Structure formats: C-alpha cells, structure tokens
Amino acid sequence: MNSDRTEYTSNAGKKYVMRPALPSELDVIYNIWKAGMEQHGYAIESDKEDKYRQFLSELIEGQDEIFRFWACEDADGRIVGWQSLMPYTNNPFSRELGGESSTYVSPDAQDRGVAYILLYHVIAHAKKTPLHHVIAFVAEDNYAVEKIGGKLGGWQEVGLLPAADKEPQRPGMKLHINMMSNNR
C-alpha cells in the first residue's frame, strides 16, 4: 500500500503527490487538522489533544484496501494536506457500503488547488471499491469546499445538522453525498 503514489498538477501548474500517510507523520497531520478546526472557530482544548492524536493515529494505522488515509505532498516533499476515507457506521453490513470523506489543507497551501486534488483523489479511489456512496460533513461556513464540490460534480447536499445550543459551539454541518455508479 505504501508504494501507491499518484501525481497531480494543479490548475496553477504546481505538482503534488498523493500517497498513503505514515504513522511517523502524525504530528504534521494533527497540526493540519488542528489549524483547520481553529479556522472554523473551534478551540482545541489542550487536555484533549492526546485523545485527538490517538484518534488520527488509529485512522492512519487502520488503513486497508478500501478505507484509506492519504498525505498530499508538494514538489518539495512537504505535506500540505490530507484526505481520509473511513467507515462511518457501526453496522457491519452497512460499513462495507459507505465511507466518510475528511479533507484538510494546511493554511499556507490553501487556494492552490490542493483541496480539489484531495477530493478528486478520494472519489477516484472510491469508484474502484465496493462502496455505494461517500458522505462528507461540511461546516456551513466552509464555502471553499462547497465551491470545489460543485466543480468536481457528483456531490449533492442532502441535509443539514443544525448548530447545537450547547458547548462547544460549532456551525451547522451540511451533509453531502457522492453516489458511486457502475459507470466507472
């Protein structure tokens, strides 16, 4: 699995490589995730950081042929984003039919085509698997991902999880789905 490398060129002409993330890259992956959360107004409590790191570590180490966790490198070999495709249900049958996409881009690499590459890559992969669909929860205030999903096509908004009236405060989450078809 670690030899899987796919090269991409952004619309801006920049070169990127998608490849499986490695456990040794946890700190970089965690910092990109944390920066993304903070961009949307979440304060990451320091006493929960170990728990969040452990969660991401388990996702990286739990990869298989369907459910994956990729790192995106720029031409200098620096990780500028990551993409995961993970199961989202605890039903053993349904677990094999749907995946959840998570996409994070380093703040200093945003607006360079990285998110487009990440989302393109996850759907290209999912179409080759037994998955029926991929879902994504997108913060209501994440307009960039909405725009990218529209450019890629296939993503449909199917619902809204409203913001809760309890702490920690967070925006509502739009539920998007991308149906995989037999026309691969």
Backbone hydrogen bonds in HBPLUS format (Angstrom, degrees):
<---DONOR---> <-ACCEPTOR-->    atom                        ^
c    i                          cat <-CA-CA->   ^        H-A-AA   ^      H-
h    n   atom  resd res      DA  || num        DHA   H-A  angle D-A-AA Bond
n    s   type  num  typ     dist DA aas  dist angle  dist       angle   num
A0004-ASP N   A0001-MET O   3.13 MM   3  5.65 167.1  2.15 117.7 121.5     1
A0006-THR N   A0018-MET O   2.89 MM  12  5.17 157.4  1.94 147.8 155.0     2
A0018-MET N   A0006-THR O   2.81 MM  12  5.17 166.0  1.83 153.2 156.4     3
A0008-TYR N   A0016-TYR O   2.81 MM   8  5.19 162.3  1.84 154.1 154.8     4
A0016-TYR N   A0008-TYR O   2.84 MM   8  5.19 161.8  1.87 151.6 152.4     5
A0010-SER N   A0014-LYS O   2.79 MM   4  5.26 160.3  1.83 154.7 157.5     6
A0013-GLY N   A0010-SER O   2.82 MM   3  5.15 160.6  1.85 114.9 119.3     7
A0017-VAL N   A0073-GLU O   2.96 MM  56  5.16 150.5  2.05 139.3 147.7     8
A0073-GLU N   A0017-VAL O   2.84 MM  56  5.16 162.4  1.87 151.2 154.6     9
A0019-ARG N   A0071-ALA O   3.04 MM  52  5.55 154.6  2.10 156.3 164.1    10
A0071-ALA N   A0019-ARG O   2.72 MM  52  5.55 161.9  1.75 171.8 177.2    11
A0021-ALA N   A0069-PHE O   2.82 MM  48  5.79 175.1  1.82 143.6 143.8    12
A0025-GLU N   A0022-LEU O   2.90 MM   3  5.46 164.3  1.92 121.8 127.1    13
A0026-LEU N   A0023-PRO O   3.22 MM   3  5.61 156.3  2.28 121.6 120.7    14
A0029-ILE N   A0025-GLU O   3.05 MM   4  6.27 170.6  2.06 161.6 164.6    15
A0030-TYR N   A0026-LEU O   2.73 MM   4  5.84 164.8  1.75 158.2 162.6    16
A0031-ASN N   A0027-ASP O   2.97 MM   4  6.11 161.6  2.01 145.8 150.8    17
A0032-ILE N   A0028-VAL O   3.02 MM   4  6.29 151.8  2.10 149.3 156.5    18
A0033-TRP N   A0029-ILE O   3.02 MM   4  6.26 162.9  2.05 150.5 155.3    19
A0034-LYS N   A0030-TYR O   2.79 MM   4  6.03 167.0  1.81 158.3 162.0    20
A0035-ALA N   A0031-ASN O   2.98 MM   4  6.05 159.7  2.03 141.5 146.9    21
A0036-GLY N   A0032-ILE O   3.03 MM   4  6.23 154.9  2.09 146.2 153.1    22
A0037-MET N   A0033-TRP O   2.93 MM   4  6.26 155.6  1.99 153.6 160.5    23
A0038-GLU N   A0034-LYS O   2.92 MM   4  6.16 163.3  1.95 152.6 157.2    24
A0039-GLN N   A0035-ALA O   2.92 MM   4  6.11 144.1  2.05 143.4 153.0    25
A0040-HIS N   A0037-MET O   3.10 MM   3  5.41 137.9  2.29 103.0 114.2    26
A0042-TYR N   A0037-MET O   3.10 MM   5  5.41 161.5  2.14 141.6 136.7    27
A0041-GLY N   A0038-GLU O   3.02 MM   3  4.98 158.7  2.07 109.3 109.5    28
A0048-LYS N   A0045-GLU O   2.93 MM   3  5.52 162.0  1.96 119.7 125.7    29
A0049-GLU N   A0046-SER O   3.33 MM   3  5.29 162.0  2.36 102.4 107.8    30
A0052-TYR N   A0048-LYS O   3.03 MM   4  6.36 159.0  2.08 157.3 163.3    31
A0053-ARG N   A0049-GLU O   2.87 MM   4  6.07 159.3  1.91 154.1 160.0    32
A0054-GLN N   A0050-ASP O   2.92 MM   4  6.07 158.2  1.97 146.9 152.8    33
A0055-PHE N   A0051-LYS O   3.04 MM   4  6.29 151.8  2.12 144.0 151.5    34
A0056-LEU N   A0052-TYR O   3.10 MM   4  6.40 167.0  2.11 152.4 154.2    35
A0057-SER N   A0053-ARG O   2.84 MM   4  6.03 156.6  1.90 150.3 158.0    36
A0058-GLU N   A0054-GLN O   2.94 MM   4  6.15 156.3  1.99 149.2 154.3    37
A0059-LEU N   A0055-PHE O   3.12 MM   4  6.47 147.8  2.23 145.1 154.0    38
A0060-ILE N   A0056-LEU O   3.00 MM   4  6.29 161.3  2.03 153.3 157.7    39
A0061-GLU N   A0057-SER O   2.92 MM   4  6.12 167.3  1.93 154.7 158.3    40
A0062-GLY N   A0058-GLU O   2.87 MM   4  5.69 128.1  2.14 133.9 146.5    41
A0064-ASP N   A0067-PHE O   2.83 MM   3  5.40 161.8  1.87 153.7 159.6    42
A0068-ARG N   A0085-LEU O   3.01 MM  17  5.27 115.9  2.44 130.8 145.6    43
A0085-LEU N   A0068-ARG O   2.84 MM  17  5.27 157.9  1.89 158.9 156.6    44
A0070-TRP N   A0083-GLN O   2.72 MM  13  5.20 165.1  1.75 167.3 167.5    45
A0083-GLN N   A0070-TRP O   3.06 MM  13  5.20 156.4  2.12 136.0 142.4    46
A0072-CYS N   A0081-GLY O   2.88 MM   9  5.19 156.6  1.94 152.9 146.6    47
A0080-VAL N   A0072-CYS O   2.79 MM   8  5.81 160.8  1.82 166.1 172.4    48
A0074-ASP N   A0078-ARG O   2.90 MM   4  5.49 150.8  1.99 144.0 151.0    49
A0077-GLY N   A0074-ASP O   2.93 MM   3  5.34 164.6  1.95 119.8 122.8    50
A0106-SER N   A0080-VAL O   2.84 MM  26  5.22 169.2  1.85 135.9 139.6    51
A0082-TRP N   A0104-TYR O   2.81 MM  22  5.44 154.5  1.87 153.4 160.7    52
A0104-TYR N   A0082-TRP O   3.00 MM  22  5.44 165.9  2.02 163.5 164.1    53
A0084-SER N   A0102-SER O   2.89 MM  18  5.18 158.2  1.94 147.8 153.9    54
A0102-SER N   A0084-SER O   3.07 MM  18  5.18 153.2  2.15 137.1 140.2    55
A0086-MET N   A0100-GLU O   2.97 MM  14  5.19 161.9  2.01 141.9 143.8    56
A0100-GLU N   A0086-MET O   2.59 MM  14  5.19 159.7  1.63 152.9 160.0    57
A0095-ARG N   A0091-ASN O   2.82 MM   4  5.77 147.4  1.93 159.8 169.7    58
A0096-GLU N   A0093-PHE O   3.27 MM   3  5.89 150.7  2.36 112.9 119.1    59
A0097-LEU N   A0094-SER O   2.88 MM   3  5.18 161.5  1.92 114.7 121.0    60
A0132-HIS N   A0097-LEU O   2.63 MM  35  5.17 163.8  1.66 135.8 140.6    61
A0133-HIS N   A0097-LEU O   3.36 MM  36  6.86 148.5  2.46 152.9 161.1    62
A0099-GLY N   A0133-HIS O   3.09 MM  34  6.58 151.9  2.18 144.2 152.8    63
A0135-ILE N   A0099-GLY O   2.80 MM  36  6.29 157.7  1.84 157.0 163.4    64
A0101-SER N   A0135-ILE O   2.79 MM  34  6.06 168.0  1.80 175.6 177.7    65
A0109-ALA N   A0106-SER O   2.81 MM   3  5.30 163.9  1.83 124.0 128.9    66
A0110-GLN N   A0107-PRO O   3.44 MM   3  5.40 169.6  2.45 103.6 106.2    67
A0117-ILE N   A0113-GLY O   3.17 MM   4  6.40 160.1  2.21 146.5 151.4    68
A0118-LEU N   A0114-VAL O   2.91 MM   4  6.20 161.7  1.94 157.0 162.2    69
A0119-LEU N   A0115-ALA O   2.95 MM   4  6.14 171.2  1.96 156.0 157.4    70
A0120-TYR N   A0116-TYR O   2.84 MM   4  5.95 158.5  1.89 150.9 157.9    71
A0121-HIS N   A0117-ILE O   2.88 MM   4  5.94 163.3  1.91 149.9 154.6    72
A0122-VAL N   A0118-LEU O   3.06 MM   4  6.34 160.7  2.10 150.9 155.2    73
A0123-ILE N   A0119-LEU O   3.26 MM   4  6.38 163.6  2.29 146.6 150.4    74
A0124-ALA N   A0120-TYR O   2.92 MM   4  6.12 162.1  1.95 154.4 160.2    75
A0125-HIS N   A0121-HIS O   2.96 MM   4  6.14 158.3  2.01 149.9 155.5    76
A0126-ALA N   A0122-VAL O   2.89 MM   4  6.06 165.0  1.91 145.9 150.6    77
A0127-LYS N   A0123-ILE O   2.97 MM   4  6.09 152.8  2.05 151.3 156.6    78
A0128-LYS N   A0125-HIS O   2.95 MM   3  5.50 152.1  2.02 115.7 124.3    79
A0129-THR N   A0126-ALA O   3.07 MM   3  5.24 165.0  2.09 113.5 116.0    80
A0180-MET N   A0132-HIS O   2.81 MM  48  5.17 167.6  1.82 133.9 137.0    81
A0134-VAL N   A0178-ASN O   2.95 MM  44  5.22 149.5  2.04 137.8 147.6    82
A0178-ASN N   A0134-VAL O   2.80 MM  44  5.22 150.2  1.88 153.9 163.2    83
A0136-ALA N   A0176-HIS O   2.93 MM  40  5.16 146.8  2.04 140.9 142.6    84
A0176-HIS N   A0136-ALA O   2.87 MM  40  5.16 164.6  1.89 157.0 161.8    85
A0138-VAL N   A0174-LYS O   2.81 MM  36  5.07 168.0  1.83 150.9 154.3    86
A0174-LYS N   A0138-VAL O   2.72 MM  36  5.07 160.9  1.76 155.5 148.7    87
A0142-ASN N   A0139-ALA O   2.86 MM   3  5.26 163.2  1.89 124.8 125.1    88
A0140-GLU N   A0172-GLY O   2.83 MM  32  5.48 155.0  1.89 160.4 155.4    89
A0147-LYS N   A0143-TYR O   3.03 MM   4  6.24 158.4  2.08 149.6 154.4    90
A0148-ILE N   A0144-ALA O   2.98 MM   4  6.27 159.8  2.02 150.4 156.0    91
A0149-GLY N   A0145-VAL O   2.84 MM   4  5.97 166.0  1.86 153.8 157.5    92
A0150-GLY N   A0146-GLU O   3.09 MM   4  6.33 148.4  2.20 141.8 150.1    93
A0151-LYS N   A0147-LYS O   3.06 MM   4  6.42 149.5  2.15 144.9 153.1    94
A0151-LYS N   A0148-ILE O   3.06 MM   3  5.04 115.5  2.49  94.8 110.4    95
A0152-LEU N   A0148-ILE O   2.94 MM   4  6.24 156.9  2.00 155.6 161.9    96
A0153-GLY N   A0149-GLY O   3.02 MM   4  6.09 145.6  2.14 141.3 150.1    97
A0156-GLN N   A0177-ILE O   2.88 MM  21  5.36 155.9  1.94 146.6 154.3    98
A0177-ILE N   A0156-GLN O   2.86 MM  21  5.36 150.5  1.95 145.0 154.1    99
A0158-VAL N   A0175-LEU O   2.81 MM  17  5.72 165.7  1.83 159.1 164.1   100
A0175-LEU N   A0159-GLY O   2.84 MM  16  5.09 168.8  1.86 134.2 138.1   101
A0161-LEU N   A0173-MET O   2.74 MM  12  5.02 173.3  1.75 151.7 154.1   102
A0173-MET N   A0161-LEU O   2.82 MM  12  5.02 154.8  1.88 145.7 151.2   103
A0184-ARG N   A0182-ASN O   2.98 MM   2  5.59 128.9  2.25 106.2  91.1   104
